[in-house]
Amino acid sequence: MKSAYDIVIRPIITEQSMEQADIKKYAFEVAIDANKIEIKKAIEEIFGVKVMKVTTLRMDGKKKRTGRYPEGSRKNWKKAVVRLTEDSKTIEFFEGMV
């Protein structure tokens, strides 16, 4: 069985995700084979909050070139946007970023 830290890889810090922190929506990069139930349990275990809703989307890696011939691509990854309940506390990690 995977631990919670194997499922949640890193938080996503962007301008849009910081604006959504006001309404208790947070974005994370998660394991590509994790489902919504596993993501919900992992976030609740790591941060000690109550999760109301989880939405996920798969992000395809961009095509990149480093020279004339060697064309490659970045890795595919999965993004999860987590919505917390109204009575839940906020995630302290995102508070200093705003």
C-alpha positions as CSV (number, residue, x, y, z in Angstrom):
1,M,0.0,0.0,0.0
2,K,1.2,3.5,-0.9
3,S,1.8,6.1,1.8
4,A,0.2,9.5,1.6
5,Y,3.6,11.0,0.6
6,D,3.8,8.7,-2.4
7,I,0.4,9.9,-3.6
8,V,0.9,13.7,-3.1
9,I,4.1,14.7,-4.9
10,R,4.1,18.5,-4.6
11,P,1.9,21.5,-4.3
12,I,1.4,23.6,-7.4
13,I,2.2,27.3,-6.8
14,T,0.8,29.5,-9.6
15,E,-1.0,32.7,-9.8
16,Q,-4.3,31.0,-10.4
17,S,-3.9,28.5,-7.6
18,M,-3.1,31.3,-5.1
19,E,-6.3,33.2,-6.1
20,Q,-8.3,30.0,-5.4
21,A,-6.8,29.6,-2.0
22,D,-9.2,32.2,-0.8
23,I,-12.1,29.8,-1.4
24,K,-10.2,26.9,0.0
25,K,-9.2,25.3,-3.3
26,Y,-5.6,24.0,-3.5
27,A,-3.8,22.3,-6.4
28,F,-1.3,19.4,-6.1
29,E,0.7,17.2,-8.4
30,V,-0.2,13.6,-7.6
31,A,0.8,10.1,-8.6
32,I,-0.5,9.3,-12.1
33,D,-2.2,6.1,-10.9
34,A,-3.8,7.6,-7.8
35,N,-7.6,7.9,-7.8
36,K,-9.8,10.5,-6.1
37,I,-10.5,8.5,-3.0
38,E,-6.7,7.9,-2.4
39,I,-6.0,11.6,-3.0
40,K,-8.7,12.6,-0.5
41,K,-7.4,10.3,2.2
42,A,-3.8,11.4,1.6
43,I,-4.6,15.2,1.8
44,E,-6.6,14.6,5.0
45,E,-3.8,12.6,6.5
46,I,-0.9,15.0,5.6
47,F,-2.6,18.3,6.4
48,G,-5.3,17.4,8.9
49,V,-8.2,19.0,7.0
50,K,-11.6,17.9,5.7
51,V,-11.8,17.5,1.9
52,M,-15.2,18.1,0.3
53,K,-14.4,17.5,-3.4
54,V,-11.5,16.3,-5.5
55,T,-11.2,17.0,-9.3
56,T,-8.4,15.5,-11.3
57,L,-6.9,16.0,-14.7
58,R,-4.1,14.4,-16.7
59,M,-1.5,16.8,-18.1
60,D,0.3,15.7,-21.2
61,G,4.1,16.4,-21.3
62,K,5.1,19.1,-23.7
63,K,7.3,18.4,-26.8
64,K,10.8,19.9,-26.3
65,R,13.8,20.2,-28.5
66,T,17.4,20.6,-27.3
67,G,19.0,20.9,-30.6
68,R,18.5,20.0,-34.2
69,Y,17.4,16.3,-34.0
70,P,16.9,15.1,-30.4
71,E,13.2,15.9,-29.9
72,G,11.8,14.6,-26.7
73,S,9.0,15.3,-24.3
74,R,8.5,16.1,-20.7
75,K,6.8,13.5,-18.5
76,N,3.0,13.2,-18.3
77,W,1.6,14.0,-14.9
78,K,-1.6,14.3,-13.0
79,K,-3.0,17.3,-11.3
80,A,-5.6,17.3,-8.5
81,V,-7.6,20.4,-7.3
82,V,-8.9,19.8,-3.8
83,R,-11.8,21.8,-2.3
84,L,-12.0,21.9,1.5
85,T,-15.2,22.1,3.6
86,E,-16.3,25.4,5.0
87,D,-15.6,24.4,8.6
88,S,-12.2,23.0,7.8
89,K,-9.0,24.9,8.6
90,T,-6.8,26.2,5.8
91,I,-3.5,24.6,4.7
92,E,-0.8,26.6,6.3
93,F,1.7,25.9,3.5
94,F,-0.2,28.2,1.1
95,E,-0.8,31.1,3.5
96,G,2.7,32.6,3.3
97,M,2.6,32.6,-0.5
98,V,-0.2,35.1,-1.0
